[in-house]
Amino acid sequence: MYIDKVPLDENEIQLLMNDPEIRSGDSLQGLVLKIFYKVSKPLHIRELEHLIVNIGYFQAHNKEIPLVPSRSLAPILRKEKGIWKISDNLYGLLEWRNAADNAPKEETDVTLQAILQDTNIMNNSMEESHIIKKNCPECDGEIDIKRHFCKYCGADLYKFCSDCLSKLDEDSIFCADCGVKLEQRT
């Protein structure tokens, strides 16, 4: 993902340098991650270099300031891995969150209503699919498949095993649960 780098203004730089969470004693990787998180936008490597030098990272770690400080940053800022990849993902997440937070209220309400309506339709169709209708073998009246007796003639709609009382299919000869041979139904 490519993100345009926007330069920091002097106020942002001063705020970062005075931020108590950004400490010169942190590891270089931790310091860079905190800066990326606080800025919430991609930085040019020169700005990052300037911030790290001015925060006092090299002095805090008893290191000389390199002639080209960005060489110290290069290993942790590789495009394919490390902080650079993490920061790109972080910026993408922040942009997505900000877009969701800044979306017009009417738009989110309409979207929410559409989701709720679809959910209600799904719930209703699921409930209807559980109530399958069939006809009574005695009076041919329409019955609910979940019922055991016909509401019109009182006929027993299912066979049950005499030993284990499990429900049986109409054409069963043996009980599928206990294996008992079934008698002919009259």
C-alpha positions in Angstrom: 0.0 0.0 0.0 1.4 3.4 -1.0 0.6 6.3 1.2 1.6 9.9 0.5 3.9 11.4 3.0 2.8 14.8 4.4 5.4 17.0 6.0 5.0 17.9 9.7 4.7 21.6 10.7 6.7 23.1 13.5 3.9 22.8 16.1 3.6 19.1 15.4 7.3 18.6 15.8 7.4 20.5 19.1 4.4 18.5 20.4 6.2 15.3 19.6 9.4 16.4 21.2 7.6 17.4 24.4 5.4 14.3 24.5 6.1 12.4 27.7 5.4 9.0 26.1 8.1 9.5 23.5 11.3 9.0 25.5 14.8 9.0 24.3 15.6 6.0 26.4 13.3 3.7 24.4 14.7 1.3 21.8 15.0 2.8 18.3 12.2 0.5 17.0 9.9 1.4 19.9 10.6 5.1 19.5 9.8 5.0 15.8 6.6 3.1 16.4 5.5 5.6 19.0 6.3 8.5 16.7 4.3 6.8 13.9 1.4 6.2 16.2 1.3 9.8 17.6 1.6 11.4 14.2 -1.1 9.2 12.6 0.2 9.9 9.1 3.3 8.7 7.1 6.5 10.6 7.7 9.4 11.2 5.3 12.5 9.5 6.5 14.3 12.9 6.9 11.6 14.1 9.3 11.9 10.9 11.3 15.6 11.3 11.4 15.3 14.9 12.6 12.9 13.9 15.3 15.0 11.1 16.6 18.1 13.2 16.7 16.3 16.1 18.5 14.6 13.8 21.0 18.1 12.7 22.0 18.0 9.0 21.2 21.7 8.8 20.3 22.8 10.8 23.4 20.6 8.7 25.7 22.2 5.5 24.4 25.8 6.9 24.6 26.2 6.8 20.8 27.6 9.4 18.5 25.2 11.0 16.1 25.9 9.3 12.8 26.7 11.5 9.8 23.7 9.9 8.1 21.3 9.0 10.9 18.9 7.4 8.4 21.3 4.6 8.0 20.5 3.6 11.6 16.9 3.6 10.7 17.2 1.7 7.4 17.2 -1.8 8.9 13.9 -1.2 10.8 12.3 0.8 7.9 12.5 -1.7 5.1 9.5 -1.6 2.8 8.6 -5.3 2.9 8.9 -5.9 6.7 9.4 -4.3 10.0 8.0 -1.0 11.2 7.3 0.3 7.7 4.8 -2.4 7.0 3.3 -2.1 10.5 3.0 1.7 10.1 1.3 1.3 6.7 -1.2 -1.1 8.2 -1.6 1.2 11.2 -2.3 4.2 9.0 -4.8 2.2 6.9 -6.6 1.2 10.1 -6.6 4.8 11.4 -7.9 6.0 8.1 -10.7 3.4 8.1 -11.6 4.3 11.7 -11.6 8.0 11.0 -13.8 7.4 7.9 -16.2 5.4 10.0 -16.2 8.1 12.7 -16.7 11.0 10.2 -19.3 9.3 8.1 -22.6 11.3 7.9 -25.1 10.2 10.5 -27.8 9.7 8.0 -25.6 7.4 5.9 -24.8 5.2 8.9 -28.4 5.1 10.0 -29.5 4.0 6.5 -26.8 1.3 6.5 -27.8 0.1 9.9 -31.5 0.0 9.0 -30.6 -2.0 5.8 -28.6 -4.5 7.9 -31.4 -4.8 10.5 -34.0 -5.3 7.7 -31.9 -8.1 6.1 -31.4 -9.7 9.5 -35.2 -9.7 10.1 -35.8 -11.2 6.7 -33.3 -13.9 7.3 -34.7 -14.7 10.8 -38.3 -14.9 9.4 -37.3 -17.2 6.5 -35.4 -19.4 8.9 -38.4 -19.7 11.2 -40.7 -20.5 8.2 -38.3 -23.2 7.0 -38.6 -25.0 10.3 -42.4 -25.3 9.9 -42.7 -27.7 7.0 -46.2 -28.7 6.2 -47.3 -32.2 5.0 -50.6 -34.0 4.8 -52.1 -36.5 7.3 -52.1 -40.1 6.1 -55.6 -40.6 7.5 -57.7 -37.5 6.6 -55.3 -35.8 4.2 -55.5 -32.5 6.2 -52.5 -30.2 6.3 -50.4 -30.7 9.4 -47.2 -29.3 11.0 -44.4 -31.8 10.7 -43.3 -31.1 14.2 -46.6 -32.4 15.7 -47.2 -36.0 16.6 -50.9 -36.1 16.1 -53.2 -34.7 13.4 -55.2 -31.7 14.6 -58.2 -32.7 12.4 -58.6 -36.4 13.1 -56.2 -37.2 15.9 -54.3 -39.8 14.0 -50.9 -40.8 15.2 -48.4 -39.3 12.7 -45.3 -41.2 13.7 -44.2 -44.6 14.8 -42.2 -45.0 17.9 -40.1 -47.9 19.0 -41.8 -49.9 21.8 -38.4 -50.6 23.5 -36.5 -47.2 23.4 -39.4 -44.9 22.4 -37.3 -43.2 19.6 -39.1 -41.8 16.6 -39.1 -44.0 13.5 -39.4 -43.5 9.8 -42.7 -44.6 8.2 -41.0 -47.4 6.2 -38.7 -48.7 9.0 -38.6 -52.4 9.7 -36.0 -52.1 12.5 -35.3 -49.4 15.1 -32.2 -47.4 14.1 -31.4 -46.7 17.7 -31.8 -50.1 19.5 -32.1 -52.6 16.5 -35.4 -54.2 17.6 -37.6 -55.6 14.8 -40.8 -53.6 14.5 -44.2 -55.1 14.4 -46.6 -54.2 11.5 -48.7 -51.2 12.3 -52.4 -51.7 12.0 
